[in-house]
């Protein structure tokens, strides 16, 4: 990934913007970027599928990753996210809306829509 494109993406993430997955065409680049942002900013990643959880943990086992689904929000009970959360593209729009409705700040991430 080029220096200027990487800088643009970092700035977009810092503003809490959800980027369309086409902004970084290669899945591995998106994954590495998301894990790097989580690690350096100490912000957990939210995924919508167990497969994505496993894939991101392979990159960095120390990064905090939470799973969410329309009927599975237990990992968010009684937890505060001072810096918000980063969104993986596997998180559904319904779950993104649920996070917002529960005052959980989205600090950046990727979206398919």
Residue pairs with C-beta under 8 A, 6 or more apart in sequence:
1 9
1 24
1 29
1 33
6 33
9 19
9 23
9 24
9 33
10 37
12 19
12 108
13 19
13 37
13 86
13 107
13 108
13 109
14 108
15 108
16 84
16 105
16 106
16 107
16 108
17 108
18 87
18 96
18 106
18 108
18 109
18 110
18 111
19 108
19 109
19 110
19 111
20 110
20 111
20 112
20 113
21 30
21 89
21 110
21 111
21 112
23 110
24 30
24 33
24 110
30 89
30 110
31 55
31 56
31 59
32 59
34 45
34 56
34 86
34 88
34 109
34 110
35 45
35 56
35 59
35 60
35 63
37 43
37 86
37 108
38 44
38 45
38 60
38 63
38 64
38 65
38 86
39 60
39 62
39 63
41 83
41 107
42 83
43 81
43 83
43 84
43 85
43 86
43 107
44 63
44 64
44 65
44 66
44 81
44 85
44 86
45 56
45 63
45 64
45 65
45 66
45 85
45 86
45 87
45 88
45 109
46 65
46 66
46 67
46 68
46 85
46 86
46 87
46 88
46 91
46 95
46 99
46 109
47 53
47 56
47 65
47 66
47 67
47 68
47 88
47 90
47 91
48 67
48 68
48 69
48 88
48 90
48 91
48 92
48 95
49 67
49 90
50 67
51 90
52 88
52 90
53 65
53 67
56 63
56 65
56 88
57 63
57 65
66 75
66 76
66 85
67 75
68 75
68 76
68 91
68 95
68 98
68 99
69 92
69 95
70 92
70 94
70 95
70 98
73 98
76 99
76 102
76 104
81 104
81 105
83 105
83 107
84 104
84 105
84 106
84 107
85 99
85 104
85 105
85 106
85 107
85 109
86 106
86 107
86 108
86 109
87 96
87 106
87 108
87 109
87 110
87 111
88 109
88 110
89 109
89 110
89 111
89 112
91 109
91 111
93 111
93 113
96 106
96 111
99 106
100 106
